[in-house]
Amino acid sequence: MSVAHALILVGFLSLFRMETVAAAPTDESEMVHGTDQFEFVYRVKLPRIAGAGRLWMPLAKSDSYQTVKVKKITAPGRWKKLGDRDYGNDILFLAPGSDESDGIIEVTYQVKRLEKTSYDDDKASDPSRYLRPDHLVPVNKTFRGLALEAVRGKKGDLERGRALYDHVRQRMRYDKSGTGWGYGDAVHACEARAGNCTDFHAYFIALARAAGIPARFEIGATIPADKNDGVIGGYHCWAEFLADGRWIPVDISEAAKHPKMAAYYFGHHPANRFEFSTGRDLVVEPGPAGGAINFLVYPVLEVDGKTVKTETEFTFRRTNDPHGS
């Protein structure tokens, strides 16, 4: 990327950051800026197993924005670390038997996380893979038509990406009622115009790829900013797209819930995040009988080739004061 392009990119993102200064305090209270540090425990309670069990769960790792130390892993029986074929994720694999039923898997992490802004790719990945469709994120005529209409008159992938970001947050509402939400199904999101974070970002990624902009999916958890320990209610996911040689982070579902922070969530992720894995349709060997993993945040457990639910809990203990008090 040229110096001129770099200055334009910095100026463009800085402009959107300045727009957030007057944001409501209730929105800002959910964010940690700068740096956050915490201990994070990922705990899985296995059900009673009568048959041949196999389990896959994410193992978080370090990158440019998070430093991850695995302090301890406890599991019934022997486990091993696998890698997926396409995205470089680490995955814990375990084959629990009936004598290991009702057992506990627990992974304890020490994490230092930085507020994320646009950055050069640190995952040594081929951007072209982020133009290809996923099983639930097709690149078809419908998405091409919507994308081209949304980016009409925009110049460069940064402006075009912003246009798609605005299109999604204005078109969709955050709503977890009914059925069909939560799978990251871009077609369902497009038709229902509602869903959770997986649906918002599946729709965005489908549009971006249809417009020829590489985009990728990431998933993990948000660490509460207003307390220093406790249980985390569930997962959270977000996306990134490539513009002028740099990855631009976006969080459209949070922008939809907090419209005054929409400028911030284009080009920023707060420090109180913890990423588990990246990508969709994860291929791993040995893999589930059901095929590629849609996305990996909760464990995938199969018993005799059939999917079985587990009890999963995330807890955290902050090891710094994010508000400096």
N, C-alpha and C positions, 0 to 999 in steps of 0.2 A: 504494500500500500504506500502511495506517495505521501510526502509531507503535507501537501495540500489537502489530500483526501483525509489524512489523519486530523488536521486542524478543523476541517468541516465536520467530521464525525464528532469530535470533542465538543465543538460549539453547539451542534444540533442537540446532543444529549444534555449538555449543560443548560440549555434553554429550557428543556422539559424539567430538569431538576429544580431550577429556580421557580417554576410555576407551583411547586409544592410547598413553598415556604409558609403560605397562609393556610395550609391544610388544617382541618379540625384536629384538636388534640386527641380526641378519641381514636382517630385513624393512626396518628403517629404513635400512640401508646402501644400499638400492636407490633411495632418495629424496634429492632436494635440496629443502630447505625455503627459503622466502624468495625468493631470486633466483638465476637461473643465466644465464651468458653463454657463448656458444660460436660458433665458425665451423662452418658445416654445408655440405658439398658433396654435391650430388645429381648423380650421374654415370650416363649412359646410353651403352652401347655398341650402336650400330646393327648389325643383321645385314647380310649382302649382300642388296641389294634388286634384283630384276629385275621392274620394273613401276612402277606409280604408287603411291607410298607417302604415307601421311598419319599424323601422330602427334600425340597430345594428352598433356600431362603437367601436373601441378599446379605453380602458382607460388604459393608461400606469401606471405601478406600480414600486415600488422600488425592487431592488435585491442587490446582493453583489457588483455590478459594477455601479449601478445608484441609486441615491437618488432622488425620485420624490415627489414633493409637488404639489397637485392640488390647484391652487390659486383661480380659479373661473370656474364655469360652468354656461353658460346661454343657455337656450333652450326654444322654444315655447311649452307650455304645460308641463305636468309632465313627468319626466323621472325616470328610476330606474336602479340600477346597477345589472347586472347578472354575473354569472360565467360560463365558459364552463365546460363540463363534464370531460375532460381528462387532461388539461394542466394548469389549475389555472389562466387563463387570466381573467381580469376584462373587462366587456363589458357594454357600455351605451346602454340602450334600450328605445326607444321612439315610441309612436303610434300617429303620427301627423294626424290631420284631415284636411278637406278643409279650415277651418277657421284659420289654422296655416300654410297655403301655403305661399311660398316665405319667410319663416322665416329663422332665422340664429341659428345654433348651434355653440357654441364657447367654447373650453376648453383651459384654460391657465395654463401652468405648469411652475414650477421652478425646474430646473434639475441640479444636479451635477453628472458628469459622469467620471469614471476612465478608463484609458487604460486597456483593458482586456487581460489577459494572461491565461494560463491553471489554472483551479480551481476545487476544490471539488464541487460536486453538491449542489446547494443551493435551488433547487426547489422541494425538497422532492418527487421526481418522481421515478417511477419504470423504470430502464433502459430498461427492456424488451419491453416496449411499443415503444421504438425507434428502434426496430428490425422489427416491423410489417409494412406491406405496407400501403400506403395511396392510395386514389382513383387514383391520377395521378402519384404516385410513387410506381409502382409495384416492387415486388421482384420475378423475374422470371428467366427462363433459360438463356435468353440473358444477363441480368445483372450479373448473377452468372459467366457466361463464361468470360465476360469482366473483372470482378473484380478479378477472380482467375488468369487470365493472367497478370493483372497489378501488383498483389502482389506476384507473383511467386518469391521465394527465399528470401522474406522479413521475418524478425522475429519480433514478437510482434506487437500489434495493433498500436503503434505509428509509426513504420516504414511502416506498411501496409497502415495506413491512409495517410502518406506522399506520398506513391506511387500512391494512388488513387487521391489525390490532384493534383499531377503532371500530371497524366493521363488526368484529366478533363481539366486543363488549357492548355495542349498541343493539345488536341483533338478539343476543342471548340474555337469559336471566338465570341467576343461580337458584336452582330449585331441585330438591331431591325427592319430590313427591312422585308417586306413580312408579312405573317400571321402565327399564331400558337405559336408565342413567347409570353412570359409574363404570362403564366398560371401556370408555374412550372410543366410542363408536361415532365416527365423524358423520356418517349418514344420518344416524338417529339424532345427533345434536343439530344438524342442519334442518331437519324436519321438525323436531320438537321445539327448537329454539330455547332449550333449557337443559340443565344438567349440573354436574359438579365440575371440579377442576379438571378431571380427566377428559370430560366431554368438551369443555371450552378449548382446551389445548389440542385435542385431536382435530377439532374443526379448524383451528388456526393453522395447524401443521398441514392439513389437507389443502387449504387455500394457498399457503406459502409455496408448497411444492408444485401446485398447479400453476402458479405464477413463475416458476423457475427459480425460486428462492430456497436454498437448503434450510431445513428446519428440523429440530430434534426435540425429543420428549425426555424429561427428567423427573424423578419421583423420590420422595423422602418424607420429611416431617417438618412442621413448623414448631419451634420451641417457644412456648409462651413467654412474652416479654414482660408481663405484669406480675410474675412470681418467680421464685428461684428454685422450686422443686415441685414435683408432682407427676400426675399421670397425663399423658398426651392423648387427646381424644381420637386421633386417627392420622391418616396420611395426608400429604399434600403434594401436588405436582405442579410443574411449570414447563416452560419451553424456551428455546433459544433459536434465533435465525441468523444466517450468515449475511453480512453486508460489508463491502469494502475490506474483505479479508479478516473481519472480526466478528465474533459471536455476540449477539445482542440478547440479553436476558429479558423475558417478558413474563408477567403473571396477570393474565387477563381475568381470571375468576375473582382475584382479589380486587382488581380495578373495578369490576362490575359491582362488587359489594361495597366498595368505598370509592365512589366516583371522584371525590376530591383528590384522591391519590393516583388517579389514572396516569398523570404525567410521570410520576415517580416509577410506577410499575412498568413503564416502557423504558428499558435500559438499566434497571436496577433490581436486585433482590436484596432484602435486608440480611443482616448477619445472623439472625436467629432462624437459620435453616439448617437442615442436615440431609444431604443427598445420599440415598441408598444405591440407586442404579439409574442407568440411562438406556433409552431405546425401547422399542416394541418388538414383539415376535422374537423373543430371545431363544436362540438355539443352543442347547447344551448337550454334552454327551457324558454319561447317560442322561437321557431326557425323559420327560413325562410321556406316558402313553397317549395323552391328549394332544401331543404336538408342541409346537413352539409356545413359550410362555407369553401371554398377552403383554403384561408388564409385571415387574417383580418388586413388590413392596411387602405384602404379607406372604407367609410360607405357602408353597404349593405342596400338598400332601396327597399321595395316592396310596391306596391299599388295594392290592390285586388289580391295579390298573384303573381304579375308580377314585375320583376326587373326594376327599374327606376334609371337613372343616377342622380348623384348630382354633384354640383360644390364644390370641396374641395381645400383648400389652407393651406399650412404650412408656417408660418413665425417664425423668431427667433430674439432674441436680446441677444447678449453675455454679460454676467455680470462679466467676468474676461478677462484679456489680455492673450490669450493662448501663445503668443510669448514673454511675459515678457518685452515688450518694453514700 
